[in-house]
Amino acid sequence: MRTDTSTHSLVQDYYGQQLQGTADLKTSACCDASAMPEWLKPLLGRIHPEVLSRYYGCGLVCPPLLEGCRVLDLGCGSGRDVYALAQLVGPKGEVVGVDMTDEQLAVARAHQAHHTEVFGYGNTKFLHGYIERLDELGLEPNSFDVIVSNCVVNLSPDKDAVLAGVQRLLKPGGEFYFSDVYADRRVPAAVRSDPVLYGECLGGALYWNDFIQLAQRHGFADPRLFEDRVLEMTDPKLAARIGNLRFFSATYRLFKLDALEPACEDFGQAVIYRGTIAEHANRFVLDKHHNIQTGKVFAVCGNTWHMLHDTRFAPHFSFIGNFDTHYGIFDGCGLNLPFGASTDSSSGVCGVVACC
């Protein structure tokens, strides 16, 4: 069985030596196929081409309302997301990137001065370290508004330690917003031990329901799925190795809120979105099951209420109701595979575990 040290060495070799650019990837797992919003294109256009050429993410990890925030990027690689986020947090914010691969960090650091000149301010920092050992990096507990990660947690040999570190570093009401790869069942040993499949973000992928348990174990009672896509295996040899496994790229958001419950409980509450978040004038999408139109009364469970009321989103909503009366479980909550299912996003009714 591979040790933590040997896993780190495999990943460092794969991303530091084997891969010299995005074109070297052998699957579509570490490849961002999300529809790029128009507002993001000019931000990426200001990032150095060498940084962009060594990007291996699988999603967009730029949630709204980041101005003035302190953000941590776990497994920042060559820094594409760090430099995009640096523009979103602005001169009063800060973005810290952590990575264990020297070659990737060298690219990120080589272009710090360039981005400081282009942006008109310097607000980035890159630390060499392991995302399982965040307590060794001198980062203060409860000091980050948002933590992001892009297709990296699956590569970690100790995902419990990663989530524990995230919980420790987030401020109360803070958010872990991250993209990663998940499987529809537990990944067998033959796939986990395959160095190419592991490096391509498949071998270390969690079974989605094990991820839910992992998140809840570390105080994130109600993980919210934001978006997902099926990963297609175009290489026949790699497809043969994974057999009937199905993999998904998915973006989740986890909130550090003590008041969250493990299920969606109904207290008869509702919210009204005011349409005041930049680039989101017509609707606010909290997750895959909460597409909240501006000005419309939108029924929510108690957990969703807290996610909006006790976080940086609060000034942009009106809140109806309280916690005086409990009406039982929120309609439609279940335990099905969350990925790929079509949903009616016009109401708060949900069809996955703890999604309301």
N, C-alpha and C positions, 0 to 999 in steps of 0.2 A: 504494500500500500504506500502511496506517495505521501511523504511528510510535508509539513508546512513549508520547511526550508526548500525542499525539492520542488514544490509547487511554485513558490516565489521564483526560483531559479528558472523554471520552465517558462513562466510568464515574462520574466525579464529578458530571456533570450529571444522569445517569440516577438515581443514588441520592440526590443532594442536592436536585434540582429537580423532575425528572419524577415520581418516586415520593414521595408524601407519607404512605404507609402501605402495609401488606401488601395491602390490598384493591386497590391500583392495579396489581399485577402482572398480566401478560397471559398467563402460562403457569403450570404447576404446578412448574416447575423449582426456583425459589427459594421453596419452600414445604415446610415440614417435615411430612411425612405419616407419620413413624415412629410406632409405637405408643408412647405416652408412659408410662413406668413410673410406678407409683403414688408412689414415693418422690420423684419430680421435681416432682409437682404442687404440694406445699406450698412448695417453693423458688420456683417461678415465681409463686406466689400472693403472695409478698413483694416482687416486683419492680414498680416503678412502671408504671402503665398506659401512659404515653407511651412508655416504653422498649419495652414489649411490642408496641405498635402499629406500630413501625417495624422489625420483625424480618423478615429476608429469608433465613434459613438454609434448608438442605435436609436436615438430619439432627440427631441428638442427639450433641453433642460433650462428653459428661460421662463419661469412663471411670471405673472404680472406683479406690479407694485413692488419693485425692487429698489427704487430710488432711495439713496441714503442707507441701504441695508448693508450688513456685513455677511458675506457669503463664503462658504467653504466648498471647494470642488474636490471630491474624493476620486483619486485616480485621474488627475487632470491631463496626463499625457503631455503633448506638445503645447497645450494651452489654448486651443481654439475656443472652448466654452468659457474659460477664464477671461479671455479678451472680449468676448461678446458680452458676458455678464458685467465686465468692468464698465462698459458703456451704459448699461442699464442702471447700475447702482450710482453712477455719476461720481463727481469729485468728492462728495461727502461720504461715500461708501467705500468698501474695501472688499476685494476678492482674494482669497487665499487658496492656492492650489497645492495638493499633496500628491506625490507620485514616488514610486520606488525604482523607476527605470531611469538610469543616468542619461541614456541617449535621448530619451523623450524630454527630460527636464532641460537638457542642454539646449535643445531647440527653443523651448519656451523662454528660457532666460536670455538667450542670445538676442531676442527681439523685444525685450522689455523697453529699452530706450526708444526703439522705433515707435512702439505703441504709445509711449508717454508723449512723444512729439506729435503723433497723429491725433491723439485724443485731447491734448492740451493739459493733461494731468496724469500723475502716476498713482495708481491705487491697487496695484497687484503685488502679490508675494508668492514665491514658489518654495515649498519645503520638500526636502527629500525624506521620505518616511513610508511606513506601512499603514494602510487604512485599518488594520486590525490593532494597531498600537498608537492610536491618536493621543493617548495620555502621555506619550514620550516626547511630544512635539512642543510642549510649553504653551499649548492653547488653553485658555481659561474656560472653565465650565460655564454653561449658560451664556455664551458670548456670541453666538451666531443666530441671525434672524432666519436664514435659509441655508440648508446644506443640499448640494446637488451631487449627482454622480451619473456617468453616462456609459453604460455597458461595462462596468468594472466589478460590481459586487459579485457577479457570478464567478469571477476569476479568483476570488478570495477563498483560501482554505478554511477560514474561521469566520463565517458570516455572523455568528452570535456576537463575536467581539466587535465587528463592524457596527452592528445595530446598537450595541451597548455604548460605543463611543459616540455615535450620532445622538443618542438620547442624552448623554452627558453634556455635549457641547451646544445643543440647541437651547435657545431662550424659551421660557414658557410661552406657548402660543406660536413657537417657531415651526418650520416646515422642512421635512426631508422630501425633496421633489427629484425623482430619479428614474432613469430608463434602464432596463435590464432585460435579460433573456430568461424565459421560464419554459418549463416542460409540462405536458399534459399528464405526466406520470413521473414516478421517481426514476431518475436516470440510472441505468445499470452500470455495474463496475467496468464492463468492457468499454463503454463510451467514456466514462469518467477517467479511465486510465490512458485513453488515446491522446497523445500530445497535440496533434493537430486539432482534433475536435475540442480539446480543452482550450487551446490558444484561440480558437475561433468562437469562443464564448458559449459552446454547447455542452461540453463535458462537465462543467461546473454549475450548470443551470439548475435552479431549484424547481421541484414540483410545485406548482402554484399554491396548492393548499398547505404545503409545508412552509412556504413563505408567509402565508397568512398567520400561521401559528408562531413563526419566528418573530414577526412584527409584534404580535400581541404579547409574546413573552417578554419583550423589552419595552413595554409600556405604550405601544402604538395600537390602541384597542380597535381602531376602525380604519384599516388601510383602504384608500380610495383609488380605484383604477381610473386613470385619466384617458388613456388611449392604448390600443394594441393593434398588432398586425401579425399575420402568419408568416413564418420564415420558410421560404422555399429552398429546397436543396437541389440546386441545378447540377451539381457534380454527381454523377451516378455512383462513383466509388464511395464518396462520403455518404450518400443517401443509403447505400447498402449497409454501411456500418451502423447507422442509427436505427434501421429497421422501421418499426411502427411508431416510434416516438414522434410526437409533434412538438415543435418549438414555436414560441411566440416572443416577439419583442413587445414589451409593455412599459408604460410610464405610470408609476404610482406616486401618490402624495400621502405622506404620513405626518400627522400633526402631533406636536407635543402638548397635549391637553389632558390634565388629570381627570376632567369631568366626563370624558368619553366612556361609553358603555360598550361591551362586546357585541351587542345587537342593536338594531335600529328600533328604538322605542318611540311610541307616538304620544306626544303631549298636546296635540291639536295646534301646533305652531305653524307659522308661515313667515316668509320674508318677501321683501320687495326690493329688487335691484334698482338703483338710481341711475345707472348708465354713466357713471362718473369715472370709470377706470379707463385710462388712455388706451386706445386701440381696441376697446371692448365696449363701444357705445351702445350697441343693440342687445347684447346678451353677455352673461358671464357664465362660463363653463367651469364648474367646480370639479366635476368628474364625468365619467361616461353616462351617468344617470341623472345629472343635475345640470341641465342646460337652461339657465334662468333668464327669461326675456325681460328686458327693461320695462319697468312699470307694472308688471303682472304679479298678482299675489300668487306665491308659489309655496305649496305645502311642504314642510320639511319635518324630519324626525329631530329628536333632541340632539343627536350627535352633529348633524348638519348645522343646526342652530349654533352650537358651540364653535364649529369650524369657521363660521362667518362672524359671530358675535365676539369671540375671544381672540381674534387674530388681527393682522394688519388690514383685513378686508372690512372690518366693522363700519368705518365711516361711509362706506359706499352702499349700505343696506338700511332699510327700515325693518324693524322686527315686531312681529305680532304674536302675542301670547306669552306664556310663562311655563313654569314647571309644576304648577299647582295640581293639575289633574293628569293622571296617566291613563291612556286609552289602550294599552297593550302594545303588541308588536306592530311596527309600521307595515302597511299592506305590501305584499309582494316580496318580502325578503326571503332568500333561499340559499342553497348551498351548491349551486351549479358551477360548472366551468365558466369563469367570467369572460373569457376571451372570445371574440368573433361573433357573439350573439347580437342580433339586431335588437334595438331597444327603442321605446317611445320616450324620447327625451323631453317631452312637453310637460311632464308632471314629475312628482317626486317618487312615484312608484318605482321599485327596483327589483332586480332579479338575480342578484349575487350576494354573497355573504357580506353582511355589514356594509352595505353600500349607500344607505340613505342618510 
